[in-house]
Amino acid sequence: MFSNFIYFLAALVIYTTSELFDKPSGFDPGAIVFCLASTAAFALVCRIYFKRLSVLGRALPAQEIDRRVNTAVSRLSLAALVLFAVNIYGFRVNHLLSDVTIFQWVPTLGALLFLGLFLFYLILIWNFAYQIQKRFFTDSLTKKNFIFSNVAFCLPAMLPWFFLSLLADCLGLLPVDGLNRFLNSMAGEVTYILFFVIAISVFGPVLIQRLWGCRPLAAGVDRQRIEKTCQMAGLKYRDILAWNLFGGGMITAGVMGIVGRFRYILVTPALLACLDDDEIQGVILHEIGHVYHRHMLFYLFFFAGFIACNFVFFEPLMLMVYLINPLYDGAAFLGLSQNTAHAAIICLVLVGLFVLYFRFIFGLFMRHFERQADLHIFRYTDSPSALISTFYKIASLSRQSIDKPNWHHFSIGRRIGFLEKCRMNPGLIQDHHRKVKKMIGGYILAVGVIFFLGYSVSYGGLNTSFDRFVVGKILSRQLALNPDNSDLYVQVGDFYYDDRKYEKAMVAYENVLKIDPVNVHALNNLAWLLATCPDKAFRNAPRALDLARRAVDLQKEAYILDTYAEALYLNNYKPQALAAAKQALKMSTERKQYYEDRVTRFSNF
């Protein structure tokens, strides 16, 4: 089920990055037809897939059919994500209602509507999977409750984005220009996101426990045992709740909340029914271990690290993608335009980085945190027997092999094995705690370095050098693809001039004039280079005057007259230079001070 968090967050990344593509013009009925047809086809595939599994299930053991069902759900969920991407990226269904006023005022509502399309795909999967999976839950779990439980379990992944975006939309509608300017600045965005992340991390559990339909655990032996364990461990909490998702049939427990006043301990009825007092204590000590080692705070930091690095590296990443020539060659072979190919590649890179970060890096930390929480039982007893017997019961009742791998937990067999090793060699406990501290330290160092590098490239001292490097590579690539494009040579000339590579700039401008002898920009810029180049070896007064005169004959603009005045002055035509400078000042609509200084300069000689 935790995989659904990744799927939902990936769908959100897909939706938000769709803005990189050009907005379609007009209403496209073909998009609606494809969306409806593809949804119907996906529903049919799900129905056939699970019907086939249902038939096979009659001859397979429960453990095997459960494994196959989980595999089918995972594969179809990935297929749903791909289908969602095709609808959003390819057919741009998210723009079908973009002209509706309410969606223009509050874009979050439109995003929520079309993210609902991905949710609908998942509901189709759960709908057809229910016929097989219902045998593994209590008889009271209806299809409606099964689907609702899956939806409710996934929604917390979307709630922070929803409230963050909705609040931003509402603030944007306020007629307070100063506030809007601040929020649109880098400092404003960072402050806003930081404030919101802190608020949602503190108060989010209050909303989530209501969304999950949790109720205070009734007074009795089970509650007393949990309360006694929390008192022993010195844990502050708001309440102990019965976690009734999936009819209470899941064998699990949890704790959520960074601040004690808003912290909740969750236990499912199935867990309480199958464990004895010592085993319940072991499970609660495991959950307390997460609080003791501040794992939830680190998870918050982990999300913040991803947001921060993405914030400073997004624009450099977009530029760097332009340099991956083989990808564009492949896109051209498929008939995609360069703009479409660039947007598609950016989206694939972002989704790929997202999946890599959360599925593998985040998963690595989760596995070690779970092991660290397992070890918390050794703070109160020398024997982990209660927790080990709990693991065996969970494996038996959930029909799982103890060696089944899990991306966010070590396998039950490995967890049991490590507890046994720690019982025989207690030194391994501190070794693991030190290992986790080193991992966290390494992560903080890596995020700090990446953020500093990204900030330097985007806003700091490396920004100019990076932009020059990327622009030079992009222009060279464009020229290789379109060598007869005179405008590209002009841009290359400007680039080399700004980079003080005057010889290459001259060659670029000369190439423009070979292709287009009346290109005003090239005539003017080459004349300026020949008249004012800091390296006097490149100056050529007669040629500069000839080029500047040709540019003025073609187009009289203030900046062209300014170049003409400089060329006249260099060739000792000082009265004519003053006249041209005065004409440039008269025609100018901006930079008045610059043109006034030019007139003053030519008047003093």
WORABEL-V830103 format. One record per run of one state. SS is the DSSP state (h for helix, s for strand, l for the rest). FROM is the first residue (numbers start at 1). LEN is the number of residues. Records with the same first field share a line. If there is no record, write none. Layout:
SS: FROM-LEN ; FROM-LEN
//
This chain:
l: 1-1 ; 21-8 ; 58-4 ; 91-2 ; 96-5 ; 106-1 ; 137-6 ; 174-3 ; 185-1 ; 212-3 ; 217-4 ; 234-5 ; 243-2 ; 249-4 ; 257-3 ; 263-1 ; 268-1 ; 275-2 ; 293-2 ; 322-3 ; 334-4 ; 380-5 ; 398-14 ; 425-2 ; 459-4 ; 482-4 ; 499-3 ; 516-4 ; 533-3 ; 539-2 ; 555-3 ; 571-3 ; 588-4 ; 604-2
h: 2-19 ; 29-29 ; 62-29 ; 93-3 ; 101-5 ; 107-30 ; 143-31 ; 177-8 ; 186-26 ; 221-13 ; 245-4 ; 260-3 ; 269-6 ; 277-16 ; 295-27 ; 325-9 ; 338-42 ; 385-13 ; 412-13 ; 427-32 ; 463-19 ; 486-13 ; 502-14 ; 520-13 ; 536-3 ; 541-14 ; 558-13 ; 574-14 ; 592-12
s: 215-2 ; 239-4 ; 253-4 ; 264-4
//
